[in-house]
Amino acid sequence: MSHAFAIRPARRDELRAVQHIENMADLVFRRVAMPWVLTMQPATLRLLEQARRRGWLWVATGATNRAMGFALLTTVDGEAYLHQLSVLPRAAGQGVGSALIATVCTAARAAGHRTVLLSTYDGVPWNAPYYARRGFVAVPLSRYTRLMRDMRHTERRLGHPVWRRVLMRRVLQEQGPAGRPTAGDPSRDPEQEVPGAP
């Protein structure tokens, strides 16, 4: 069965809905006995609005044009950073997460970035393994910059067990004819799963 959805820039009046999506998507962490994730605050309205104004906040919408997933892109130390990717549980398995990742990578590439970085949980099926199938590769601890180490300290302060966290990076593909990704671009991977919070 096919599911129709569209990816578009988020509107200002959707920011609280975006926060709700993040909270609802986090409920899947109950499956893996990680209740602390449920108590964490979503991206702030200020951060969401800053990204929206920059054109780096997107929502996935269904037939009613209501948001059912979103992606938030920022930068860390000059590198494109997928700050958050969340999809409502009811929209899981429809390819929404993959489409949002493709949109993020296209925008990052258009802005002159060669890579996209993210931080996520290692070993959680809809986190690190999900991103690995979409072209992201774990950054070895020995390659962490000072800012990356600072990110780990921040995550620890927020309540994340950093020994379960991993930074991942995707090298962006060169554009082919008509601005299309070259063959083998993992953004075209048809495998669908539930993307959780990075």
HELIX and SHEET records of a PDB file:
HELIX    1   1 ARG A   12  GLU A   14  5                                   3    
HELIX    2   2 LEU A   15  ALA A   25  1                                  11    
HELIX    3   3 ASP A   26  VAL A   32  5                                   7    
HELIX    4   4 PRO A   35  THR A   39  5                                   5    
HELIX    5   5 LEU A   45  ARG A   54  1                                  10    
HELIX    6   6 PRO A   89  ALA A   91  5                                   3    
HELIX    7   7 VAL A   96  ALA A  110  1                                  15    
HELIX    8   8 ALA A  128  ALA A  132  1                                   5    
HELIX    9   9 LEU A  141  ARG A  143  5                                   3    
HELIX   10  10 ARG A  146  LEU A  158  1                                  13    
HELIX   11  11 VAL A  162  ARG A  164  5                                   3    
HELIX   12  12 PRO A  177  GLY A  179  5                                   3    
HELIX   13  13 PRO A  186  ARG A  188  5                                   3    
SHEET    1   A 7 ALA A   6  PRO A   9  0                                        
SHEET    2   A 7 LEU A  57  THR A  61 -1                                        
SHEET    3   A 7 ALA A  67  VAL A  76 -1                                        
SHEET    4   A 7 GLU A  79  VAL A  87 -1                                        
SHEET    5   A 7 THR A 115  TYR A 121  1                                        
SHEET    6   A 7 ARG A 165  VAL A 171 -1                                        
SHEET    7   A 7 VAL A 137  ALA A 138 -1                                        
END                                                                             
